[in-house]
Amino acid sequence: MYPFSFTKAATTREALNAGRNGGRYIAGGTTLVDLTRETVEWPETLVDISDLPLREITVTERGGLRIGALVSMAETAANRKVRTTYPVIAESLELSVSAQLRNMATIGGNIMQRTRCTYFRDVTAACNKREPGSGCAAREGFNRMHAVLGTSYACVATHPSDVAVAFAALEASVHLLGPDGERQVPFADFLLRPGSTPDREQAVRPGELITAVEIPALPRPLKSGYLKVRDRQSYEFALTSAAVALHVRGGVIREAKVAAGGVGTVPWKLPAVEQHLIGERPLEALWAAAAAKAAEGARPLRHNRFKPELLNRTVERQLRIVGGTK
């Protein structure tokens, strides 16, 4: 057992002071507790932030949504405004972990969670995320669940979050508060591709605290949804997934937001698919033609060569579900 200290922050200022001194923030604890138990991480100080006033979902001045970092996954999925305005968020949360974990886990913690790569969590295996410079056992090991997009020689692990795929598609932003004040980071820049530094996974500076995730206002009407393909129907991570949001006016697609999960080292935005859709009529032939661009640049490994084709089919299916045909 590794000794550690524990403190509970009553105010944001107390949390930031503890974080500045090296404390690790914890709320639901559904990821960090597991990693500590498995000795993947050894935090010296845990800072409980569960009492901070970050538990609201509000409509922004421009008509978007701001979800507090400490709102639980279950509360977010059940929120009327989320369900009616951005169903893709609610669906991605409901297709995630068990109901018990959704009641505990927070939105801020969800996007900060670390990979479920078995080699990362096996402290006897080589893993550059856990121990930089040690190698990547997944490249030559069993890599069926691993990434085919955004990989590097140093790491091929996927990001496990479902709701992060929805946030990526909707071009959300993350609000951060730290020793230097407040700042806002586009979601596309928040989660980092591994490159040569896979141990650095988020654009969070030392001592910074996530306060909210903001989804911008998008044109109405907006139809959206989330599709997750997995080995079993409950409590399983994605082989592939697709988050789609479409704005159709005058019989033409005016806005298209598409991202994929289960295939990238980060939630994978699909601009080529989006561009193929915009300005087109939602006809049957369009969905397959657009989805054929989803896996461009994929680099499959020995055991996941099926993923590019599965990704194309997943995106096509979800475009059909959300967009329909005429």
Residue pairs with C-beta under 8 A, 6 or more apart in sequence:
2 36
2 39
2 42
4 36
4 42
4 43
4 44
4 45
4 46
5 44
5 45
5 46
6 45
6 46
6 48
7 18
7 23
7 45
7 46
7 47
7 48
8 47
8 48
8 50
8 51
9 15
9 18
9 47
9 48
9 49
9 51
9 52
10 51
11 52
12 52
12 53
12 177
12 209
15 25
15 47
15 49
15 52
15 209
16 177
16 178
16 179
16 207
16 209
18 45
18 47
19 25
19 47
19 178
19 206
19 207
19 208
19 209
20 179
20 206
20 207
21 45
22 44
22 45
23 43
23 45
23 46
23 47
24 32
24 43
24 45
24 46
24 47
25 47
25 49
25 209
26 32
26 33
26 46
26 47
26 48
26 49
27 48
27 49
27 50
27 69
27 70
27 106
27 108
27 109
28 50
28 72
28 104
28 105
28 106
28 109
29 104
29 109
30 97
30 101
30 104
30 105
30 109
30 113
31 105
31 109
31 112
31 113
31 114
32 41
32 43
32 46
32 109
35 41
35 114
35 121
36 42
36 43
38 121
38 123
39 123
40 114
40 120
40 121
40 123
40 130
49 70
49 209
50 70
52 70
54 68
54 69
54 70
54 71
54 108
54 211
54 212
55 68
55 70
55 71
55 75
56 66
56 68
56 71
57 65
57 66
57 67
57 68
57 71
57 75
57 76
57 79
57 81
57 82
58 65
58 66
59 65
59 66
59 81
60 66
60 214
60 217
62 216
62 217
63 217
64 214
64 215
64 216
64 217
64 218
65 81
65 82
65 85
65 86
65 214
65 215
66 175
66 212
66 213
66 214
66 215
67 76
67 82
67 107
67 212
67 213
67 214
67 215
68 107
68 211
68 212
69 106
69 107
69 108
69 109
69 209
69 210
69 211
69 212
69 213
70 106
70 107
70 108
71 106
71 107
72 102
72 103
72 104
72 105
72 106
72 107
73 93
73 96
73 97
73 101
73 102
73 103
73 105
73 106
73 107
73 110
73 163
74 93
74 99
74 102
74 103
76 82
76 89
76 90
76 93
76 107
76 163
77 83
77 89
77 90
77 93
77 94
77 102
78 90
79 90
82 89
82 90
83 90
85 222
86 166
86 170
86 215
86 222
86 224
86 245
87 224
87 225
88 166
88 169
88 170
88 224
88 225
88 226
88 243
88 244
88 245
89 163
89 166
89 167
89 170
89 215
91 166
91 225
91 226
92 162
92 163
92 165
92 166
92 226
92 228
92 241
92 243
93 102
93 162
93 163
94 102
95 162
95 226
95 228
96 102
96 110
96 161
96 162
96 163
97 105
97 235
98 234
98 235
107 163
107 213
108 210
108 211
108 213
110 161
110 163
110 164
111 161
111 163
111 164
111 167
111 174
111 190
111 191
111 202
111 210
111 213
112 202
112 204
112 210
113 160
113 161
114 120
114 129
114 201
115 129
115 157
115 158
115 159
115 160
116 145
116 158
116 160
116 237
117 127
117 129
117 138
117 145
117 146
117 157
117 158
118 125
118 142
119 125
119 126
119 127
119 136
119 137
119 138
119 141
119 157
120 127
120 129
120 130
120 157
123 130
125 137
125 141
126 134
126 135
126 136
126 137
127 134
127 135
127 136
127 137
127 138
128 134
128 135
128 136
128 154
128 155
128 194
128 198
128 199
129 155
129 157
129 194
129 198
129 199
129 201
130 199
132 197
132 198
132 199
136 153
136 154
136 155
136 156
138 146
138 155
138 156
138 157
138 301
139 153
139 156
139 301
140 302
142 303
143 156
143 301
143 302
143 303
143 304
144 303
144 304
145 158
145 237
145 239
145 262
145 304
146 156
146 157
146 158
146 301
146 303
146 304
147 156
147 157
147 158
147 263
147 264
147 265
148 263
148 264
148 295
148 298
148 299
148 300
148 301
148 304
148 307
148 308
148 311
149 260
149 263
149 264
149 265
149 268
149 295
149 297
149 298
149 299
150 193
150 194
150 264
150 265
150 266
150 268
151 194
151 265
151 299
152 193
152 194
152 195
152 196
152 198
152 265
154 194
154 195
154 196
154 197
154 198
155 194
155 198
155 265
156 265
156 301
157 194
157 198
157 265
158 237
158 261
158 262
158 263
158 264
158 265
159 191
159 261
159 264
159 265
159 266
159 267
160 237
161 261
161 267
162 226
162 228
162 238
162 241
162 261
164 187
164 191
164 261
164 266
164 267
165 226
165 241
165 242
165 243
165 259
165 260
165 261
165 267
165 268
166 226
166 243
166 259
167 187
167 213
167 215
167 267
168 187
168 188
168 243
168 259
168 266
168 267
168 268
168 269
169 243
169 244
169 245
169 257
169 258
169 259
169 267
169 269
170 215
170 216
170 218
170 224
170 243
170 245
170 257
171 186
171 187
171 188
171 216
171 257
172 187
172 213
172 214
172 215
172 216
173 184
173 185
173 186
173 187
173 190
173 213
173 214
173 216
174 184
174 185
174 187
174 190
174 210
174 212
174 213
174 214
175 182
175 183
175 184
175 210
175 211
175 212
175 213
175 214
176 182
176 183
176 184
176 185
176 204
176 205
176 208
176 209
176 210
176 211
177 208
177 209
177 211
178 205
178 206
178 207
178 208
178 209
179 207
179 208
180 205
182 211
184 214
185 203
187 213
187 267
188 269
189 203
190 202
190 203
191 201
191 202
191 203
191 266
191 267
192 200
192 201
192 202
192 203
192 266
193 265
193 266
194 265
204 210
218 245
218 247
218 255
218 257
219 247
219 249
219 254
219 255
220 247
221 247
221 248
221 249
222 245
222 246
222 247
222 255
223 245
223 246
223 247
223 248
223 322
223 323
224 243
224 244
224 245
224 246
224 257
224 322
225 243
225 244
225 318
225 321
225 322
226 241
226 242
226 243
226 244
226 318
227 241
227 242
227 244
227 314
227 317
227 318
227 321
228 238
228 241
228 261
228 262
229 238
229 239
229 240
229 241
229 262
229 310
229 314
230 236
230 237
230 238
230 239
231 239
237 262
238 261
238 262
239 262
239 307
239 310
240 260
240 261
240 262
240 263
240 307
240 310
240 311
240 314
241 260
241 261
241 262
241 314
242 258
242 259
242 260
242 261
242 311
242 314
242 315
242 317
242 318
242 319
243 257
243 258
243 259
243 260
243 261
243 318
244 256
244 257
244 258
244 315
244 318
244 319
244 321
244 322
244 323
245 255
245 256
245 257
245 258
245 322
246 253
246 255
246 256
246 257
246 277
246 282
246 319
246 322
246 323
247 253
247 254
247 255
247 256
248 254
248 282
248 323
251 281
251 282
251 326
252 279
252 280
252 281
253 277
253 278
253 279
253 280
253 281
253 282
253 323
254 278
255 278
256 273
256 274
256 277
256 278
257 274
258 269
258 270
258 273
258 274
258 277
258 294
258 315
258 319
259 267
259 268
259 269
259 270
260 267
260 268
260 270
260 294
260 311
260 314
260 315
261 267
261 268
262 307
263 295
263 298
263 307
263 308
263 311
270 293
270 294
270 315
272 293
272 294
272 296
273 290
273 291
273 293
273 294
273 315
276 286
276 289
276 290
276 293
277 286
277 290
277 319
280 286
281 326
282 323
282 324
282 325
282 326
283 325
283 326
284 325
286 319
286 323
287 316
287 319
287 320
287 323
287 325
288 316
290 315
290 316
290 319
291 312
291 313
291 315
291 316
291 319
292 312
294 311
294 312
294 314
294 315
295 307
295 308
295 309
295 311
295 312
298 307
298 308
298 311
300 306
300 307
300 308
